[in-house]
């Protein structure tokens, strides 16, 4: 896991849990008008396997109320 992915993984999980969201609930909120983001994408980011594309990262930040 590279450093960027590790930081994203830890911060994403922390913020999601602070908001009381499951991965499934959060995935439905991201790109909601387009049917949501696949929950496995969030799981992969939280495990540090992958990172979000920049446009998806912006959507995630909006859902989590952060930048």
ZIZI-V298645 format. One record per pair of residues at least 4 apart in sequence whose C-alpha atoms are under 7 Angstrom apart, sorted by the first residue. I is the first residue (numbers start at 0). J is the second residue. If there is no record, write none. Layout:
# ZIZI-V298645
I_J ; I_J
This chain:
# ZIZI-V298645
0_4 ; 0_5 ; 0_47 ; 0_48 ; 1_5 ; 2_6 ; 3_7 ; 4_8 ; 4_47 ; 4_49 ; 4_50 ; 5_9 ; 5_47 ; 6_10 ; 7_11 ; 8_12 ; 8_44 ; 8_45 ; 8_46 ; 8_47 ; 9_13 ; 9_45 ; 10_14 ; 11_15 ; 11_45 ; 12_16 ; 12_45 ; 13_17 ; 14_18 ; 14_63 ; 15_19 ; 15_20 ; 16_20 ; 20_24 ; 20_25 ; 21_25 ; 22_26 ; 22_38 ; 22_41 ; 23_27 ; 23_38 ; 24_28 ; 25_29 ; 26_35 ; 26_36 ; 26_37 ; 26_38 ; 27_31 ; 27_34 ; 27_35 ; 27_36 ; 28_35 ; 28_62 ; 29_35 ; 29_36 ; 29_58 ; 29_59 ; 29_62 ; 30_34 ; 30_35 ; 30_36 ; 31_35 ; 38_42 ; 39_43 ; 40_44 ; 41_45 ; 42_46 ; 43_47 ; 43_48 ; 43_49 ; 44_48 ; 44_49 ; 44_50 ; 51_55 ; 51_56 ; 52_56 ; 53_57 ; 54_58 ; 55_59 ; 56_60 ; 57_61 ; 58_62 ; 59_63 ; 60_64 ; 60_65 ; 60_66 ; 61_65
